[in-house]
Amino acid sequence: MVNPYKTMIRIITVRYVLRALREVMSLKEPGILLCVLTEARPGKMKRLIDAINDEGILFVSVLAVRSWEKGKKAFFP
């Protein structure tokens, strides 16, 4: 990283990026990993996210794995 005066103030390393990602995703906090396997059709992820939100469950991110089983998609909210 450089400041507006073009002086180097920090070197961004992989370790620094991973540490920042860990902080943003709250990986230090205990939690669970949920996998929902569903048909690979448009709108399925939105229905899943809406159902989770309706229950007041907090989550950080959603990972969609497209090639799980033939015709299926896995969501990790």
N, C-alpha and C positions, 0 to 999 in steps of 0.2 A: 504494500500500500504506500502511496505517496501523498504528501500533503499538498496544499495549493502552491507551495513554493518549490515543488518538484524534488523535495527531500524525502528519501525513503524513511518511513516511520515504523513499518512492520512488514515482515515476510509472512505471507499466508501459506501455511503448509496443509497437507492432508489432515494431520492431527488437529490443527486449529479448526478446519472446516467440520470434521467429525464431532469435535467437542461442541461446536456451535449447534450442529444438528441435534445432538443429544439433548442440549438445553431446550431448544425450540420444541422438540417432540416430547419433552418431559420423560425421557427414558429412565431417569433416576427414580421416578415414582412407580410404585407397584401398580399393576393393572393386569388385564387379560388380553389375549389375542383371540379374536373371533373370526371364523371363516364361514361364509354363507355361500353355498354352491347353488346356482340357479341357472335357468335357461338363458342362453346368450341372446337376449332380445332387448331392443331399445326401451328405455324407461325402467328397467329392473333396478338399476342402481339408485335412481331417484326414489322409488318406492321404498327401498331398503333404508335409505338415509332418512326419509320422512318418518318412517316407523320408529327408528331409533330416536330421532328428535322428539317425536310425540311422547315418548316414554321419559324424556328428560335426561337421557344418557349422554354424557359428554364424551366426545372422541376427538382425536387430533387430526387424523388423516384417513384416507381410504385408498387402498391398493386394489386394483382390478387386474386379475390374471386372466388373460384371454384364452389361453390354450390349456385348459385344465383337463376336461374330457370332451369328447366330440359333442358339439352342440351345447356345452355348458360353459359357464364363466364363474370364477371364484372371486368373491369380494372379501376383503379384510378391512372392516371399518374399525 
